């Protein structure tokens, strides 16, 4: 888990209205703003993009069935670290 004592649904709740990356069955990847979810991991993404085939394909608002979701990654709030010595 991301932090000690943090439950998965807490992490989802903190990710509402933020960019997330979702990996689905069939090697599909989507990115979008998480607008809602339920206990079955059904998701609503706004401004969704399909990243599967390289060039992002704009999808708009989509509803994803939870049993197709393999992984959901919230966006990082911290900027990427620069390598030391550069």
C-alpha positions in Angstrom: 0.0 0.0 0.0 1.0 3.6 -0.5 1.2 4.6 3.1 1.0 2.7 6.4 -2.6 2.4 7.6 -4.0 3.5 4.3 -6.8 1.4 2.8 -7.3 1.1 -1.0 -10.6 3.0 -0.9 -9.0 5.8 1.0 -6.4 6.2 -1.8 -9.3 6.2 -4.4 -11.1 8.9 -2.4 -8.0 11.1 -2.3 -7.6 10.6 -6.1 -11.1 12.0 -6.9 -10.9 14.8 -9.5 -7.2 14.0 -10.1 -5.5 12.4 -13.1 -5.2 8.6 -12.9 -3.8 5.9 -15.1 -5.9 2.7 -15.4 -4.6 -0.5 -16.8 -7.3 -2.8 -18.1 -7.6 -6.4 -19.3 -6.5 -6.9 -22.9 -3.4 -4.6 -22.4 -5.4 -1.4 -22.7 -4.3 1.7 -20.8 -6.5 4.8 -20.1 -5.7 8.1 -18.5 -8.2 10.6 -17.3 -9.7 12.5 -14.3 -11.4 10.2 -11.8 -14.9 11.5 -11.2 -16.4 8.6 -9.3 -16.1 4.9 -8.3 -17.9 2.3 -6.2 -17.0 -0.7 -4.1 -16.8 -2.9 -7.3 -14.1 -0.6 -8.7 -16.5 0.6 -11.4 -14.9 3.9 -12.5 -16.0 7.1 -14.1 -13.2 8.9 -16.0 -13.6 12.4 -17.6 -11.3 13.6 -20.3 -10.2 10.0 -20.8 -7.5 9.1 -23.3 -6.7 5.6 -24.6 -2.9 5.3 -24.5 -2.8 1.7 -25.8 -1.5 2.3 -29.3 1.0 5.1 -28.8 -0.8 8.2 -29.9 -3.4 9.2 -27.3 -7.0 8.7 -28.5 -9.5 11.2 -27.0 -12.5 9.3 -25.5 -14.3 12.0 -23.4 -16.2 10.6 -20.4 -16.2 6.8 -20.0 -17.5 4.3 -17.4 -15.3 1.4 -16.8 -16.6 -1.9 -15.4 -14.6 -2.8 -12.3 -13.9 -6.5 -13.2 -11.9 -5.2 -16.2 -9.6 -3.0 -14.1 -6.2 -4.5 -13.3 -4.4 -1.5 -11.9 -5.2 2.1 -11.0 -2.4 4.5 -10.4 -3.0 7.9 -9.0 -0.9 10.8 -10.3 2.1 11.9 -8.3 1.7 15.2 -6.6 5.4 15.7 -6.3 7.4 16.8 -9.3 9.8 14.3 -10.7 13.2 14.2 -8.9 16.3 15.3 -10.8 19.2 12.9 -10.8 22.0 13.8 -8.3 25.1 15.4 -9.7 23.3 17.1 -12.7 
